Amino acid sequence: MRALACLPLLAGCSQLLGLDDLHQNAAATDAPIVPPDDVAIVDGSDGPPIKISGKVTLTQDLAAGQVPSAGTQIELARVSDAAVLARTTSDDTGLFSMTVPAGSDIMLRTTAQAPFIVMLPAAPPTADADFSFTMFSDQALVQLGTACPATQLGVDPNLGQVFVFVADATNTPQAGYVVTSNHPGQGTCYPPSAGGGTGNATSAQGVALVFNVAPGIGQIQAVDTTGPAATSRAWSIASRSQNFIRLEVPAHTAP
């Protein structure tokens, strides 16, 4: 499902980065009916708690592929004030699982090792969700920049890198979107589809990579010519960070 065979063209990149399910999965009734003791009931609404699970993998080299990342400390934090709602550590196979109260507006983050990782969904999850993600080494980040079609962007691992997946409410990738950031110093890469791409907007995979983003608070926006723009919630990009962002837009016919 998340193989690296797509690189260097990065076809299927949303699966590689773990972004396809960064909103919600199965019915919330599959979640445990009682949250663990270390979860604060702060955002909760009526309904069972929501299960956030996934797998952490590490890519040291694009050609070598991914390996499970054991012992990675993972937190679910509230978007509004970064308060930690749950915390766990990935097991020997990279798997993790936590629950949060229904209605929690959360992001995933890990700071246990470089780089700083953030996953920001398009909206608060309303059902069980898969927050799987891949950490990239400095070497792999440089390889991503080199493989970026047309632009051949140089990547500075000391800055922030943003991996964007543009999809509609049914999780269908959206083509034809131009991705921008109000953070200074960014360079945007648009991986083409297997059959080629324009190089200036998301193609069939709905993916864009925004390299070398300066630290600070800001937003990512996706715009096309046929419908309203999709804008992320504001979040703080840190130095040496990898940020996985899902933008949800109304369904449309790709240009």
Secondary structure, DSSP 8 states (H G I E B T S, - for coil): ---STTTTTTTTHHHHTT-TTSS--S-GGGS-SS--TT---SS--SS--EEEEEEEEEEEETTTEEEE-TT-EEEEEETTT--EEEEEE--TTSEEEEEE-TT--EEEEE-SSSSEEEEE-SS--SS-EE--EEEE-HHHHHHHHHHSTTT-----TTSEEEEEEEE-TT--B--S-EEEESSTT-EEE---BTTB--SSS--TT-EEEEEEE-SEEE-EEEE-SSS--EE---EEE-TTEEEEEEEE-------
